[in-house]
Amino acid sequence: MAQEYRDQKLEGTLKQLHVAVEGVRSSVVVNIDGLLVSAFPPGDEENPHENPTSSPQVAAMSATLIGLADRTLKRLAQGELERLLIEAEEGTMVVYPAGARASLAVLVQKDAHLAHVLFAVRKAAGDVAEILA
């Protein structure tokens, strides 16, 4: 069997998340420095507005949000961050830590079944952590 590279495994994990959960619009893996590691659907450099979540700016913002949430929880002695959930008019963003140096951020439609989304994203974050380990 042919060797599968880490970026192929990451893209496969993200693609599987999109297939398994109805309402997932896009997903990205970012490292703690705010660099984009992987995105699905992949970004289009000629039309960056088609999938704005695959942009480097969104990766940096996601890492900043996770960093702030983590520091806030530590300051308040609430333990480790399990997930970050941001709800808006048009949808919801869920961010899970994926190991010590990365996070998985997922944008879902407003009408998505949130319990199903949270379960699947937590599993995918674990898979991402294993791939990056």
C-alpha positions in Angstrom: 0.0 0.0 0.0 1.3 3.5 -0.9 2.5 5.7 2.0 0.0 8.4 2.9 1.6 11.7 3.9 0.5 13.8 6.9 -1.2 16.5 4.7 -3.2 13.8 2.9 -4.3 12.3 6.2 -5.3 15.7 7.5 -7.3 16.5 4.4 -8.9 13.1 4.5 -9.9 13.6 8.2 -11.5 17.0 7.4 -13.3 15.6 4.3 -14.7 12.8 6.3 -16.0 15.3 8.9 -17.8 17.2 6.1 -19.3 13.9 4.7 -20.4 12.6 8.1 -22.0 15.8 9.5 -24.7 17.7 7.8 -24.3 21.5 8.0 -20.5 21.7 8.2 -19.4 24.5 5.8 -15.7 24.5 6.3 -12.9 23.4 8.6 -9.3 24.3 9.2 -6.4 23.0 11.2 -4.2 25.8 12.6 -1.1 25.6 14.7 -0.6 27.6 17.9 1.4 30.2 16.0 -1.6 30.9 13.8 -0.4 29.2 10.7 -2.8 27.3 8.4 -1.9 23.6 8.4 -4.9 22.2 6.5 -8.3 23.3 5.2 -11.4 21.7 3.7 -12.6 22.6 1.2 -9.2 23.7 0.0 -8.8 27.4 -0.6 -8.8 28.9 -4.1 -6.1 31.5 -4.4 -7.8 33.1 -7.4 -11.1 33.4 -5.6 -10.3 33.7 -1.8 -13.9 34.7 -1.0 -15.3 31.3 -2.1 -13.9 29.7 1.1 -12.7 32.5 3.4 -12.0 30.2 6.3 -9.0 28.8 4.5 -7.2 32.1 4.5 -4.1 32.8 6.6 -6.0 35.6 8.4 -8.7 33.3 9.7 -6.0 30.8 10.9 -4.3 33.6 12.8 -7.6 34.8 14.3 -8.6 31.2 15.4 -5.2 30.7 17.1 -5.7 34.1 18.9 -9.2 33.1 20.1 -7.9 29.8 21.4 -5.0 31.5 23.1 -7.2 34.1 24.8 -9.7 31.5 25.9 -7.0 29.3 27.3 -5.4 32.1 29.3 -8.7 33.3 30.6 -9.6 29.8 31.8 -6.2 29.4 33.5 -6.5 32.8 35.1 -10.0 31.9 36.5 -8.7 28.5 37.6 -11.2 26.6 35.4 -8.8 23.9 34.1 -8.0 23.1 30.5 -9.9 24.4 27.5 -12.2 21.7 26.1 -13.8 23.7 23.3 -14.6 27.2 22.2 -18.1 27.8 20.8 -19.1 31.1 19.0 -22.6 31.5 17.8 -23.7 34.2 15.3 -26.6 35.1 13.2 -25.5 33.1 10.2 -23.8 30.1 11.9 -21.6 28.7 14.6 -17.9 28.3 14.9 -16.6 25.4 17.0 -12.9 25.2 17.9 -11.3 22.2 19.7 -7.7 21.8 20.7 -6.0 19.1 18.6 -3.0 18.1 20.6 -0.7 20.6 22.3 0.2 22.6 19.3 -2.8 22.8 17.0 -6.6 23.4 16.9 -9.4 22.3 14.7 -11.9 25.1 13.8 -15.2 24.2 12.1 -17.8 26.6 10.7 -21.3 25.1 10.7 -24.7 26.4 9.4 -27.1 27.9 11.9 -29.6 25.1 11.5 -27.1 22.2 12.0 -27.8 19.7 14.8 -25.2 21.0 17.3 -24.9 17.8 19.4 -24.0 15.8 16.4 -21.5 18.5 15.2 -19.8 18.6 18.7 -19.5 14.9 18.9 -18.0 14.6 15.4 -15.7 17.6 15.7 -14.3 16.3 19.0 -13.5 12.9 17.4 -11.9 14.6 14.4 -9.8 16.8 16.7 -8.5 13.6 18.3 -7.7 12.2 14.9 -5.9 15.4 13.9 -3.9 15.3 17.2 -2.8 11.7 16.4 -1.8 12.6 12.9 0.3 15.6 14.1 1.9 13.7 17.0 
